[in-house]
Amino acid sequence: MSVPPPFLPYGRQCIDEADIAAVAEVLRGDFLTTGPTVDAFEAAFAAAVNALYAVACSSGTAGLHLAMMALGVGPGDVVIVPTVTFLASANCAVYVGAEPVFADVDPDTGLTTLAAISEAVERAGRDRVKAIVAVHLNGHCVDVAALAQAFPEIPIVEDACHALGAANGGETVGACTHSAIAMFSTHPVKTVASGEGGVLCTRDPVLDERMRRHRNHGMVRDPARFTDREAAFDAAGEPNPWYYEMPEPGYNYRLSDIHAALGLSQIGRLSGFVDRRRHLRGLYETALGRCGPHVRALPTAPGCDPAWHLSVALIDFAALDTDRGTVMRRLRDEGIGTQVHYFPVHRQPYFRETAPTPALAGADRYYERCLSLPLFPAMADEDVGRVVAALSRSLGNGGAAG
């Protein structure tokens, strides 16, 4: 009796013995949280993306919330968000009482464009827009330099959860040359994993300090910033060692040393992870090119050197006389996991009620065709052939070019 091949999820972590040893070392040490491993992880991450500062936090969602707080976004303000993204990109505006206004995307890349952002800014009223969230989707990049040139007065937050290791116009995503903040996720399916976690990068020391303060309840321990002199200092003018102040509330968005140990171990393997993802995605591009006129690999955005987080196929399901759900179920029956990234956020019930949006044709066209196929470094080259052959069978004759 033959043994079926292992199930291939659309994405998963890649853990080795060095990762396990790094976590075990922290577990045997003195600090499980708020210790030196978090500092080391932040320093290594900043170096990896050419940033001046990196702030680790508990998740990418927490990171986006911290970014909004650090920029002072609040009630009455507008945040421009591409609609093809995860919920958190829009929810971060809601968390601070602001209004997300959704922008369209290119129907083939899924990335937002200067024209789409400009239309959304005009629709919202430029004077109300206090931030633009530029979502780097699937591992390739929005043209942030063009956005910064067009809107120099509006801070740009790069939602770079999919783009660790990517470059755009020759500049590493995360260096923040044209943006205020770049936010990364270290969720297990991302390029570098810490279990759960996120990292915010910036070149601005003021934003760095604000994000650090807001991730830890808004607490201040710097004596130079204390305002209650009587409570903060003893009779000799020395700061009381137990004392701290909270000028405004924050959250418990800290990353533990346990998570940071895994992230620190993984960031040392970033270039290898990225190279492997690029190689596998290249194999997909070739194989999908043999599947007929109604199936193709996602095109690469101009000027971008992607670090493919996802391997997306664009499939004209209607032309093939099938539907995506049926194809996904057929693939699962063959041991292959797939996903859709993403259902346009402006069509979610909550935002239909709270942020009514005109039709966004590019997003609808991208959404109706996209399918994320398995992509993670531990895949073998032959796994790509297995996936594409199964996809061809699942699509029927129209996708069976071999």
C-alpha positions in Angstrom: 0.0 0.0 0.0 1.5 3.3 -1.1 1.9 6.1 1.4 0.3 9.4 0.3 2.6 12.4 0.0 2.7 14.8 2.9 0.1 17.6 3.0 1.4 20.9 1.6 -0.1 23.9 3.4 0.0 27.3 1.6 2.7 28.4 4.1 4.4 27.3 7.2 7.4 28.0 9.5 10.8 26.5 8.9 12.4 25.5 12.3 15.8 23.9 12.7 17.8 22.7 15.7 19.6 26.1 16.1 16.2 27.7 16.5 15.2 25.2 19.2 18.5 25.6 21.0 18.1 29.4 21.0 14.7 29.2 22.6 15.9 26.6 25.1 18.8 28.9 26.1 16.4 31.6 27.0 14.2 29.2 29.0 17.2 28.2 31.0 18.2 31.8 31.6 17.0 34.6 33.9 14.7 36.6 31.6 11.6 35.2 29.9 10.5 38.7 29.0 11.7 42.4 29.0 15.3 41.0 28.8 18.4 41.3 26.7 17.2 38.9 23.9 14.5 41.4 22.8 17.2 44.1 22.5 19.4 41.8 20.5 16.6 40.8 18.2 15.7 44.5 17.5 19.3 45.3 16.7 19.7 42.4 14.3 16.4 43.2 12.6 17.3 46.9 12.2 20.6 45.8 10.6 18.9 43.4 8.3 16.6 46.0 6.7 19.0 49.0 7.0 16.8 50.8 9.5 18.1 53.0 12.3 15.5 51.7 14.9 13.5 48.6 15.3 10.8 48.1 17.9 9.6 44.5 18.5 6.0 43.9 19.6 3.5 41.2 20.2 2.0 41.0 16.6 1.8 42.8 13.3 -1.6 44.0 14.3 -0.2 45.5 17.5 2.5 47.1 15.4 0.0 48.9 13.1 -1.9 50.1 16.2 1.4 51.4 17.7 2.2 53.2 14.4 -1.1 55.0 14.4 -0.7 56.0 18.0 2.9 57.2 17.4 1.8 59.4 14.5 -1.0 60.9 16.6 -3.8 59.7 14.4 -7.1 60.0 16.1 -10.9 60.8 16.0 -11.9 62.8 12.9 -8.8 61.8 10.9 -8.7 59.6 7.8 -6.2 56.8 7.0 -6.0 55.6 3.4 -5.8 51.8 3.1 -5.7 49.6 0.0 -8.7 47.3 0.1 -6.8 44.1 -0.8 -5.1 43.4 2.5 -5.6 41.7 5.8 -8.2 43.2 8.2 -5.5 44.7 10.5 -4.4 47.2 7.9 -7.8 48.9 8.3 -8.6 48.0 11.8 -5.6 49.9 13.1 -7.3 53.2 12.1 -10.5 52.1 13.8 -8.6 51.4 17.0 -7.6 55.0 17.4 -11.0 56.4 16.3 -10.0 57.3 12.8 -11.8 56.5 9.6 -10.3 54.1 7.0 -10.9 55.2 3.4 -10.2 52.4 0.9 -8.1 52.6 -2.2 -8.3 50.4 -5.3 -5.4 48.2 -6.5 -3.9 47.1 -9.8 -6.0 44.1 -11.1 -2.9 42.1 -12.0 -0.5 42.7 -9.1 -2.9 43.4 -6.3 -0.8 46.4 -5.3 -2.2 49.8 -4.8 -0.9 52.6 -7.1 -0.3 56.3 -7.0 -3.4 56.9 -9.1 -5.6 54.7 -6.7 -4.2 56.4 -3.6 -4.7 59.9 -5.2 -8.3 59.1 -5.9 -8.9 57.9 -2.4 -7.2 61.0 -0.9 -9.4 63.2 -3.1 -12.5 61.3 -2.0 -11.6 61.6 1.6 -10.4 65.3 1.5 -6.7 65.8 1.6 -6.7 67.9 4.7 -8.3 65.1 6.7 -5.8 62.4 5.7 -3.3 61.8 8.5 -1.6 58.6 7.2 -1.3 56.3 4.2 -0.9 52.6 4.7 1.1 51.2 1.8 0.6 47.5 1.7 3.4 45.4 0.1 1.3 42.4 -1.0 2.6 38.8 -1.6 6.2 39.9 -1.3 6.4 42.6 -3.8 6.3 46.3 -3.3 4.2 49.5 -3.6 6.1 52.4 -5.1 6.5 54.3 -1.8 8.9 56.9 -3.3 6.2 58.0 -5.7 3.6 58.3 -2.9 6.0 60.3 -0.7 6.7 62.7 -3.6 3.0 63.2 -4.3 2.0 63.5 -0.6 5.0 64.9 1.2 2.9 66.1 4.1 1.2 62.8 4.8 3.2 60.1 6.8 3.4 56.8 5.1 3.2 53.5 7.1 4.5 50.5 5.1 2.5 47.4 5.9 5.5 45.2 5.0 4.2 42.0 6.6 4.7 40.2 3.3 7.9 41.9 2.2 10.8 41.1 4.6 13.9 40.8 2.5 12.4 42.6 -0.5 13.8 45.8 -2.2 12.2 48.5 -4.2 14.1 50.8 -6.5 17.3 49.4 -5.0 16.3 50.2 -1.4 15.6 47.6 1.2 12.0 47.5 2.4 12.2 48.7 6.1 14.9 51.2 5.6 12.2 53.9 5.7 13.9 56.2 3.3 10.5 57.5 2.1 8.2 56.4 4.9 7.7 57.2 8.5 7.4 53.6 9.7 7.6 50.1 8.2 5.8 47.3 10.0 6.7 43.6 9.7 5.0 40.5 11.0 6.9 37.4 12.4 3.8 35.1 12.3 4.8 31.5 11.5 3.8 31.7 7.8 6.0 34.8 7.3 9.6 34.7 6.0 11.0 34.9 9.5 9.0 33.5 12.4 9.0 34.3 16.1 5.8 32.4 16.9 3.7 35.5 17.1 5.2 39.0 16.8 5.8 42.1 14.8 8.6 44.6 14.3 8.3 48.3 13.6 11.2 50.1 11.9 11.8 53.9 11.6 14.5 56.4 11.1 12.8 58.9 13.5 14.0 58.9 17.1 10.7 60.5 18.3 8.6 57.8 16.7 10.9 55.2 18.1 10.4 56.5 21.6 6.6 56.8 21.2 6.2 53.3 19.9 8.4 51.9 22.8 6.3 53.8 25.3 3.0 52.8 23.9 3.9 49.1 23.7 4.4 49.2 27.5 1.3 50.8 29.0 2.5 54.3 28.2 5.0 54.1 31.0 7.9 56.6 31.3 11.0 55.8 33.5 13.2 58.7 32.4 13.7 61.1 35.3 14.1 64.0 32.9 10.5 63.5 31.8 8.9 63.2 35.3 6.3 65.9 36.1 5.4 65.1 39.7 8.7 66.2 41.3 7.6 65.5 44.9 6.6 61.9 44.1 9.5 61.2 41.7 12.5 62.4 43.7 13.7 62.1 47.3 14.8 65.0 49.5 18.3 64.9 48.0 17.0 65.2 44.5 17.7 61.6 43.6 15.0 59.8 41.5 13.1 57.2 43.5 14.1 53.8 42.1 10.5 52.4 42.0 8.9 55.4 40.3 7.4 55.8 36.9 4.8 57.9 35.2 2.1 57.5 32.6 1.5 60.7 30.6 -1.0 58.8 28.4 -2.3 55.2 28.3 -0.7 52.6 26.2 -1.0 48.8 25.8 0.8 45.6 26.8 2.2 44.9 23.3 5.6 43.6 24.4 7.4 40.7 22.8 8.8 38.1 25.1 12.4 37.0 25.2 11.2 33.5 24.3 9.7 34.8 21.0 12.6 37.1 20.4 15.1 34.2 20.7 13.3 32.4 17.9 13.2 35.6 15.8 16.8 36.3 16.4 17.9 32.9 15.3 15.7 33.1 12.2 16.8 36.6 11.1 20.3 35.1 10.7 18.9 32.9 8.0 16.9 35.6 6.2 18.9 35.7 3.0 18.6 31.9 2.6 14.9 31.9 3.2 14.4 34.7 0.6 16.6 33.0 -2.0 14.7 29.7 -1.6 11.4 31.4 -1.9 12.5 33.2 -5.0 13.8 29.9 -6.5 10.5 28.1 -5.8 8.5 31.0 -7.2 10.5 30.9 -10.4 9.7 27.2 -10.8 6.0 28.1 -10.3 6.2 30.8 -12.9 7.6 28.3 -15.5 5.1 25.5 -14.6 2.1 27.8 -14.5 3.1 29.1 -17.9 2.3 25.7 -19.3 -1.3 25.6 -17.9 -3.0 27.4 -20.7 -4.2 30.9 -21.4 -6.5 31.2 -18.3 -3.8 30.5 -15.7 -0.6 32.5 -15.0 1.7 33.4 -12.2 1.3 36.8 -10.5 3.4 39.4 -12.4 6.1 41.2 -10.6 5.6 44.9 -9.9 8.0 47.2 -11.9 11.1 48.2 -10.0 10.6 45.6 -7.3 13.0 42.8 -6.2 10.4 40.6 -4.4 10.9 38.4 -1.4 8.0 36.2 -2.2 5.8 35.5 0.8 3.1 34.0 -1.3 3.0 32.2 -4.7 -0.2 33.5 -6.3 -1.7 32.2 -9.5 -4.2 34.3 -11.4 -6.9 32.0 -12.7 -9.9 32.9 -14.9 -12.3 30.4 -13.2 -15.3 31.6 -15.2 -13.5 31.0 -18.5 -12.6 27.5 -17.3 -16.3 26.8 -16.3 -15.5 26.1 -12.7 -15.4 28.0 -9.4 -12.6 28.6 -6.9 -14.2 26.8 -4.0 -14.5 23.6 -6.0 -10.9 23.9 -7.1 -9.7 24.4 -3.6 -11.6 21.4 -2.3 -10.2 19.2 -5.1 -6.7 20.3 -4.3 -7.2 19.6 -0.6 -8.4 16.1 -1.5 -5.0 15.7 -3.2 -3.1 16.9 -0.1 -2.6 20.5 -1.2 -3.6 23.6 0.8 -4.5 26.9 -0.8 -5.8 30.2 0.4 -7.2 33.5 -1.0 -5.4 36.7 -0.1 -7.7 38.6 0.3 -11.4 39.3 0.2 -11.5 43.1 -0.3 -11.8 44.7 3.1 -14.3 47.4 2.1 -16.8 44.6 1.3 -16.7 43.3 4.9 -20.0 43.8 6.7 -18.6 46.2 9.3 -17.0 48.5 6.7 -20.0 48.4 4.4 -21.9 50.0 7.3 -19.2 52.4 8.7 -17.1 53.2 5.6 -19.2 53.0 2.5 -17.0 52.8 -0.6 -17.7 53.1 -4.3 -17.0 50.1 -6.5 -13.3 49.4 -6.7 -13.0 47.5 -10.0 -9.3 46.6 -9.8 -9.7 45.0 -6.4 -12.7 43.0 -7.6 -10.9 41.8 -10.6 -7.8 40.8 -8.6 -9.9 39.1 -5.9 -12.0 37.0 -8.3 -8.8 35.4 -9.9 -6.2 35.1 -7.1 -5.3 31.8 -5.5 -2.3 31.3 -3.2 -0.4 28.0 -3.8 2.0 26.4 -1.3 5.3 28.3 -0.8 7.7 27.8 2.1 11.5 27.1 2.2 11.2 23.4 3.2 9.4 22.5 0.0 11.3 20.4 -2.5 11.6 21.5 -6.1 9.4 18.6 -7.2 6.6 19.8 -4.9 6.0 22.6 -7.3 5.4 20.2 -10.1 3.1 18.2 -7.9 1.1 21.3 -7.0 0.7 22.5 -10.6 -0.2 19.1 -11.9 -2.9 18.8 -9.3 -4.1 22.3 -10.1 -4.4 21.4 -13.8 -6.4 18.3 -12.9 -8.6 20.4 -10.6 -9.3 23.0 -13.3 -10.3 20.4 -15.9 -9.1 20.3 -19.5 -8.7 24.0 -19.8 -5.8 23.9 -17.2 -4.3 20.7 -18.3 -1.4 21.8 -20.4 1.1 19.7 -18.4 
